[in-house]
Amino acid sequence: MTSQQRSNYQGVSFFTLFVLLIFLCLYSIQVNAASTPGELLGLGTKAQQEGRLDEALKYFKAVPVPHDNEDTGTYVRARMEAAKIYFSREEYSKSADICREVVGLYPDNIEANNLKSQVDAASTPKWLKFLKDMKTYLPTLLKASVMTLILVFMTMLISPLGGLLRRWAGSAE
């Protein structure tokens, strides 16, 4: 290797090292800007309020699962906000996955269970909803129809008797 090639090689390696150092500094600044779960939740909420939903999802998903003796509220709220964003975009499978994740860790979480129920209802095909409604309401409709028919037949039987009784009462006077 000549001294000219060695000089170019050292220049390239110093330049590469310099670029890598700048990248790492910028990356660490970005990570340190939102290092706590509360800060990540705050940045996600701000991005959501400003309509930057993709960015909000990144922040909400970056909130780590809490360890023992840590506050679980931040984690649950971040995940539920992400699930709501997916639900509003009609990405039901992603929303359901997040709800299952929260319910898996916290089975008694009412908000996650309710949203999971809404996701299940919204992702049900229309033809299946129609069949479920028919199963629910058809027996009641049939009962009401039978009761109406019985009432009509009873009226048909009683009306001629009423006319005969009136005629009989009128002839007795």
C-alpha positions in Angstrom: 0.0 0.0 0.0 1.4 3.4 -0.9 1.4 6.4 1.3 -1.1 8.1 -1.0 -3.5 5.1 -0.7 -2.9 5.0 3.1 -3.7 8.7 3.3 -7.0 8.4 1.3 -7.9 5.3 3.4 -7.4 7.3 6.7 -9.4 10.2 5.3 -12.3 8.0 4.4 -12.2 6.2 7.8 -12.1 9.5 9.7 -15.0 10.9 7.6 -17.0 7.7 8.2 -16.2 7.9 11.9 -17.2 11.5 12.0 -20.6 10.8 10.2 -21.3 7.9 12.5 -20.5 10.1 15.6 -22.9 12.8 14.5 -25.6 10.2 13.8 -25.2 8.7 17.2 -25.3 12.1 18.9 -28.5 13.0 17.1 -30.1 9.7 17.8 -29.3 9.9 21.5 -30.7 13.4 21.6 -33.9 12.1 20.1 -34.1 9.1 22.4 -33.3 11.3 25.5 -35.9 13.8 24.5 -38.6 11.3 25.3 -37.0 8.7 27.6 -39.7 8.2 30.2 -43.1 6.6 29.5 -44.9 9.7 30.6 -42.9 11.8 28.1 -43.6 9.3 25.3 -47.3 9.4 26.2 -47.3 13.2 26.2 -45.6 13.4 22.8 -48.0 10.8 21.4 -51.0 12.7 22.8 -49.7 16.0 21.3 -49.1 14.4 17.9 -52.6 12.9 18.0 -54.2 16.2 18.8 -52.3 17.8 15.9 -53.5 15.1 13.5 -50.2 13.3 13.1 -51.6 9.9 13.8 -48.7 7.8 12.4 -46.2 9.7 14.6 -48.6 9.3 17.6 -48.7 5.6 17.0 -44.9 5.4 17.1 -44.8 7.2 20.4 -47.7 5.2 22.0 -46.1 1.9 20.9 -42.7 3.0 22.3 -44.1 3.1 25.9 -42.6 0.1 27.5 -44.4 -2.6 29.5 -44.1 -1.6 33.2 -42.0 -3.7 35.5 -43.1 -4.7 39.0 -44.0 -1.7 41.3 -44.2 0.7 38.3 -47.2 2.7 37.3 -49.3 0.8 34.8 -51.6 3.7 33.9 -49.3 5.3 31.4 -48.7 2.0 29.5 -52.5 1.2 29.4 -53.4 4.6 28.3 -50.8 4.7 25.5 -51.9 1.3 24.3 -55.6 2.2 24.4 -55.0 5.4 22.5 -53.1 3.4 19.8 -56.0 0.9 19.7 -58.5 3.8 19.3 -56.5 5.2 16.4 -56.5 1.9 14.7 -60.2 1.5 15.3 -60.9 5.0 13.8 -58.9 3.9 10.7 -61.0 0.7 10.6 -57.9 -1.4 11.1 -59.8 -3.7 13.4 -57.2 -6.5 13.6 -54.5 -4.2 14.9 -56.9 -2.6 17.4 -58.0 -6.0 18.6 -54.4 -7.2 19.0 -53.6 -4.2 21.2 -56.7 -4.8 23.3 -55.8 -8.5 23.7 -52.3 -7.3 24.7 -53.7 -5.1 27.5 -56.3 -7.6 28.6 -53.5 -10.3 28.7 -51.6 -8.2 31.2 -54.6 -6.7 33.0 -57.6 -9.0 32.6 -60.0 -6.7 34.5 -59.3 -3.6 32.4 -62.8 -2.4 31.5 -61.7 0.0 28.7 -59.8 -2.7 26.9 -62.6 -5.2 27.2 -65.2 -2.7 26.0 -63.1 -1.6 23.0 -62.5 -5.2 22.1 -66.3 -5.8 22.1 -66.7 -2.7 19.9 -64.0 -4.0 17.5 -65.7 -7.4 17.4 -69.0 -5.8 16.6 -67.6 -3.5 14.0 -65.6 -6.3 12.2 -68.6 -8.6 12.0 -69.9 -9.0 8.4 -73.2 -7.4 7.7 -74.8 -10.6 6.6 -73.9 -12.2 9.9 -75.3 -9.2 11.8 -78.5 -9.7 9.9 -78.7 -13.3 10.8 -78.0 -12.6 14.5 -80.7 -9.9 14.5 -83.2 -12.4 12.9 -82.3 -14.9 15.6 -83.0 -12.3 18.2 -86.1 -10.6 16.9 -87.9 -13.3 14.8 -89.3 -15.2 17.8 -90.8 -12.0 19.2 -92.2 -11.0 15.8 -93.8 -14.4 15.4 -95.3 -14.3 18.9 -96.8 -10.8 18.2 -98.2 -12.1 14.8 -99.8 -15.1 16.4 -101.4 -12.9 19.2 -102.8 -10.5 16.5 -104.3 -13.4 14.6 -105.9 -14.8 17.7 -107.3 -11.4 18.5 -108.8 -11.1 15.0 -110.4 -14.6 15.1 -111.8 -13.9 18.6 -113.3 -10.6 17.2 -114.8 -12.5 14.3 -116.4 -14.9 16.6 -117.7 -12.4 19.1 -119.0 -9.8 16.6 -121.9 -12.0 15.3 -122.8 -13.0 18.9 -122.9 -9.3 19.8 -125.3 -8.6 16.9 -127.5 -11.5 17.9 -127.6 -10.4 21.5 -128.6 -6.9 20.5 -131.3 -8.2 18.2 -132.5 -10.5 20.9 -132.5 -7.7 23.5 -134.3 -5.4 21.0 -137.1 -8.0 20.4 -137.6 -8.7 24.1 -138.6 -5.1 24.8 
